[in-house]
Amino acid sequence: MASFDVIVLGGGPAGYVCAIRCAQLGMQVAVVEREALGGTCVLWGCIPAKSLLESAGLAQKLGKAAEHGITIDGVTLDFGPAMKRSRNVSAQNSKGVEFLFKKHKVQWIRGEGALEKGKQVAVTIDGKKELHQAKKAVVIATGSRVKGLPQVGLELDKNVVWSSDDVLVAEKAPATMAVVGAGAVGVEFADVFASFGTKVTLIEALPNILPIEDADCSAELAKAFKKRKIEVLTGAKISNVKVTKTGATMTVEAGGQTQQLAVDKVLVAAGRAPNVENVGLEAVGVAKTERGFIKVNAKFETSVPGYYAIGDVAGNQMLAHKGSREGHVLADLLGGQHAHLVNYGNIPSCTYCHPEVASIGLTEQACKDQKLEYKVGKFPFSANGRARTSGETDGFVKIIRGAKHGEILGAHIIGAHATEMIHELAVARENEYTVEEIDLAVHAHPTLSEAIAEAVLDSMGKMLHA
């Protein structure tokens, strides 16, 4: 048995950040992780997917090269090299986490971990079990996994019915694909495969794609996708699914019409489930919520003293940056530092399709549901000088402010580099800036960020350039 101050189950964005920060504060730390370090984000999510989206964006830009006086003959789209590049980027990031572990003397125990009573963790390595003791805390950061849709006949099979994990080892782009689920994962991969020549049908049960985003952004993205010949079916119901070794057929009802759809591949992007099985929660007595996540308080404490949970497995937004912040805050709490608890109302949401979508705070519908008095400011990128120079004029910035005091209730951006621009609004909301205070900051010209300044002005009835 080895003894540590803190043992972390899971080496993803929540777990490895918590481990590194604990080590910085002088604690002896071990991380139990059976796969490579970095978790879903680095290995099967954020990093490889965004690498593919970068390739997809380049493919789209090459299609407009002639507008810039650049003639390209014989352009060939090949998904294979793009996939190979994405896997290399993923591996590089994972090795980076390994380097940080060595730098901060965090011990990686490569095996399958399970909780035991008395702040102990049993680790199975090559069929052999060893027991490790945590003096201060056991941190559960086991993440989440993809799930299929067996209720409609779409069981993941790695052949025809793919998960987002399966997509990230595909060797070529299929001729036709149905993407079931139009949240962030669904729209991102619809974008990738359409860019590499696949005829994509995007299917969403709810009335809008990106259903958690502001309805204006969802409608704008649907319009952009349809322009690119991506078929978008919302309010859709799937039935009569038949899967063979070479493809799938299904009946899709949407918009008052019924169609028979035949595709080579189906990507199921209908959400994720927390990894709470086989980690010893029941043996220790750790309670779960009604939705199956580990139940925690604001300080990440579970129902059993000495056991904590962070990241996807602890609920709230299932986002890497949310998990990382939780890991950092928990480490500070364990190290006796002053820590600001996580503000879950100010976590940015980012989708990296083309055009990108990013948001923070309340949607306009949420403001209506809460009966808030608000005003909206909106500025299109088509009126922004920098967007015109780059030829990326789709989208807009939308600011929702309190009618009386000017506080920023919500901010929504759809357009090029939206995922970078949103952080000005994140800082503003975290520090309780009003729209008047954002207006006081001079925004450089020509920049895309001027659209934020103009949307702010519009919310005050003073917009200048549109």
N, C-alpha and C positions, 0 to 999 in steps of 0.2 A: 504494500500500500504506500502510495506517495501522498504527501500532504501539501495543500496549497491554500492561500487565502481565499481565492475565488476560482471556481470551476465554471466554465461556460459551455453549455451544450449548443453547438452550432457555430460555424465560422462564416456566416453571412454578414451583411452590412451592420446589423444590430450587434451580433455577437463579437465580431472582430474589433469593432470600434470600442465596445465596452472593455474588451480584454486589453487593448493597447492603452486606453486611458487609465485603467486600473494599474497597469504596470508603471505608467508615468508617475502615478501617485505612490509608488513604492510597494505595491502589493505583488505577491507571487501568484502568477496566473497560469492556468492551463485551459486550453480550448479543445474540446472533443469534437472532431469532425471527420466523418467517414470519406467524404469526397474531397476534391481540391478546395483550397480556401477561397473565399469570396462569395459563396452561397449562390442562390438563384440569380441574383443581380449580375454578378460577374460571369457566371458559367452558363446560364440558360435564360437570361432575361435582358436587363438594361443594356449591358455592354455589347454583347454580340448582336442584339437586335438593332441597336443604334448604329453599329458598324454597317449592317446591311442597309439601313435607311440612308446612311451617307452615300453608299454606292448607288442606291435608288435615286437619290437627289442628283448625283452626278449624271446618271443616265438621262434624267429629265432635262438637265441643263444642256447636255450635248445636243438635244433635239432643238434647242433654240440658238445654237452656235452661229448659224448663218446671220442672225440679227446683229451679231457683233462683228461681222466681217470675217468670220472664221468658217471656212468650208472644210468639212470632214467627209471623206468618201469611205464607204465600206465599213461602217460601224456595226459591230456584232455584239449582241448582248449575251453574256454567258454567266449564268448564276453560279457556276462552280467556283471560279476564282474569287468571287465576292464572298461566298460562303467560307472558303479557305482563309481569306483575310480576316473575316469576323472571328473565326476560331483562334487565329493567331493573336488577335487583339485581346480576346478573352483570356487566353493562356498568359499573356504578358501581364495583365492586371492581377491574375491569381498569383503569379510569381512575385508581384509587387507586395502583396499581402504577406507572403512568406518572408520576404526581406524585412518587412516591418516587424514581424514576430521575432525574428532573430535580433534585430536592432534593439528591441525593447525587452528581450529575454522572456517572451511569452512562449510557453511550451505547447506545441501542437501534439495532441494524442490522437493518432489516426485510427479511428475505430468507431464502433456503434455504441452510443452511450444510453444508459437508462438510470433513472433516479432511484436512490435507495434512502431509507430513513436515516436520520442523523447527519444530514448534509453530506451524504456519500453518493458517489456516482460509479456504477459498474460499467466498465468498458470492455466490449468484446472485440478482440483483435485476432484475426485468423483462427476463429473458433475457440480461443482461450479467453477467459474472463479475468479481469483484474479490477481491484477496488481502489478508489481514490477518495480522499477526504478533503472537504472544504471547511476551513476554520471560520470563515466569515460568511460566505454566500455561495449558493448554486444559482446560476442564471440560465434560464431556459430560453433559448433563441433558435428554436428548431425550424422556424420559417413556415412556408406553405408549399403546396403542390398544385399542379394542374388537375382539372377534373373533366370528365366527359359528360355526355348527356344521354345516359342509358335509357331514360324515360321516353325518349323519342327514337331510340334505336341507334344512337351514335356512340358506341363504345370505342374508346381509343384502341387502335390496333397496330400503330406504327407503320402501317402499310398504306391504307387508303384514308382512314380517319386519323388525322394527326392532332397532336397537342402542340402548344407553342414550343415545347422542348424538342419534339420530333422535327419541326420545321428547321431548327437550328443545326441539323445534321443532314438536311436534304442536299442531294448532289446536283439537282437541276430543277428548274421551275417547270411545273406542269402546264399543260396547254389550257386547262380549265380548273377552277377551284371555287368552292363555296366556303366562305368564312362565316361561321355561325357565332354571333356575338360581336357587337360593334362598340365595345368599350375601347380603352386605349390599346390593348394588345391586338384586338381584331382590326381596327383601322390602320394600325401601323403595318401589320403584315399584308393587309389588302393593298396598301401603298407599295410595299416592297415588290410583291409578285406582279402587280399591274405594271410596275416600272420595268420588269424583266420579261414582259410580253404575255403574261398569263391573263386569260379572260376571267375576271373576278366578279363573283356575286356576293355582296355583303348583306347578311341577313341579321336583323335585330327584332326581338320580340316587342320591345318598348317603342313608343312613338317616334323617338329620335335616335340617331347614332350619337355616340358619346353622351349617353343619357344623363350622366351626373353633371355635365357641363351646362352652361347657360344656353337656352334654346336658340338664341341668335347665332352663337358659335356653331352649334350643331347643324343648323340650317345652312350656314355658310360653307361648312366642310362638305356637307352632302352635295351642295351645288358644285364645288370644286371637283369632287370625285366623279360626279356624273359627266362633267366636262371632259374628264379623262377616260370616259367609257367604262368606269366601274359601276356596275348595276347595284343600286342601293334599294333594299326592300326593308321597310320599317313597319311596325305593328304586325309582324309576320308570325305565322303559325306553320310549323313543319309537321308533316305526317307521311305515312307510307314510305318510310326510309328503307332502302334495300342496298346493302353493301356487298360487293363481290370482290374478287382478287384484283380487279382492274379498274374499279371505279364505284360510284354511288349514284343512286337516283333518289329523288324525294319530291313530294308535293309541297309547294309553298303557297300559302294564302296570304296576300298582302294588298292593301289598298283596294279591297273589293274585288280583286282578281285572283284567279288560281292558275298556277303554272307548274308544269312538270320540269324539273331541273335534273340534268345529267352532267356529272363532273368527274374529272379524274381523281381529284383529292378533295377532302373536306377538312378544314381546320376548325377545330372546336376551341373557341376563345370565350367561353362562358363563365369565367371566374376561377377562383382558386379556393382550396380548402386548407385550413391550418394543420400542420403536422403535430397532432396530439396523440397519435397511436404509438404504442410500443416504446414510449419514453419513460414509463413508470409513474405517470401521474396518479393512477389509482392506487398503486402500492404505497405512495407517500401520503395520499389524501388531498392532492391539489384539485381545487374546484374549477369547473368550467362554466361558461355562460350558457344561456339558452341556445345561442348560435354555434356553440362548440369551441369557442376560443377560451384560453386560460383567463380566469377572472383575476384582475389586478386592481389595485387602487392607484392614486395619482403618483405614488412613489414606486410603482411596479411590484409591490409586495403581493404575493399570492395568499391563499388561505392558510398556508403553512409557513410559520416563521423560518427565515433563513433561505427561502426559495423565492426567486423573482422571475418575472417573464417580460420579455421585450420583443419588438419586431412584429412580424405578421401574426405570430402565434398568440399575441396579446390583444389582437383586435385593433379597432380604429382603422385609419387608412393603411392599406397594405402597400406601402411605398418604401423604397430603400432609404430615402432621406429621412423619412419619419422614424424608421428603425434605428438609423445611425444616431439621430438626436437622442432617442431614448437610451441608447447604449452609453452615450457621453454623459447624460444627466445621471443615470443610475451609477456609473462609475464615480462621479463626483459625490453622490450621496454616500456610497460605500466608503469613500475616502475621507469623509467628514468635511467636504468642501461646501461652500454656499452654492446652491444650484437653483436656477430658475426652472420650474417644472414646465413640461412640454405644453405649448399652446396649440391644441389640436384644431382650433378654428383658424389658424394661420399657417397651415401646411400647403405649399404650392402644389398644384396638380399640373402635370406636363404630359403632353402627347406629341410625339416626334414625327408625325406624318407630315406630308406636304400639302397645304400649309400647316405649320405647327399650331398647336392649341395649348394655351396656358391660362391658369386662373388661380385666384385666391379669394377666400371669403365667400359671401353669399351670392347666389344667382338672383336674377330679377324675380323669378318665380318664388324663391324662398323669401324674399322681401315681402312679396304680396301675401304669402301664406302667414307670415309673422305680423302682417298688418302694419308694417313700418312705413313711415313717410320718407320718401326718397326721391331723388332726381337722377336722371341718366345723362351721361355725356358720352358721345361716340365720335370717333374720327376714323375715316377710311384711309388705308395705306395708298389707295389710288391717288390721294391728294398730298402724299408725302414725297418730298424731293428725293430722299435717299432710296426709297422703294422704287421710284421711277428709274433711277440710274441703274439699279440692279435688275430691273424687269420683274420684280417680285411684288406686285401691287394687289394681290388678293388679300382680303381680310380687313380687320379693323381693331381698334382699341376701344373697349367699353368700360367706363367707370360708373359705379353706382355709389352715390354719396347720400348721407343723411340730409334731409331737406332743411333741418333747422341748424345743425352745427357743422355740417360739411365733412363729417368723418367718412372714411372710405369703408363702405359696407361690403363691397365686392369689386373685383377687377377681372376683366376677361379680355384676352388677346388671342386673335387668330391671324396668323401671318408668318412671314419669314422671321426666324430667330425669336419667336414669341417666348420660347422656353428660357431664353437668356434675359429678355426684357422684363419678365414678371417680377424679378427680384427687387426692382425699385419699389414696386407696390407692396412686396412682402416687408421690406424695411419700413416703409411708410405706415403700414397697418400695425406692425409690432411696436412702433414708437408713437402710435396714436396721432400721426400727422393728419391734418385736414387737407382738403383739396387746395385751399388757399396757400398752405405751406409748401405743397408740391409746386404750385405756380411760382413761388418765390425762387425756386431753383432754376437757374438758367440752363436750358438743354442745348447742347451744341448742335450746330447746323453744318451740313445736312446729316441727320441721323434718324434712324427709325424711332428712337426714343422721343423725338419731337411729337410723335403721334400720341404719346401719353400726356405730354403737356397740353396738346390741343384738345384731347378728350376731357381733361380736367377743366380747361376753359369752357368747353361746351356745357359741362355740368353746371357751370355758373352763368351760362347764357352769354359768353364772351368769346366764342371760337372765332379765329381769325382767317384760317386758310381753307375753309370749305363752306 
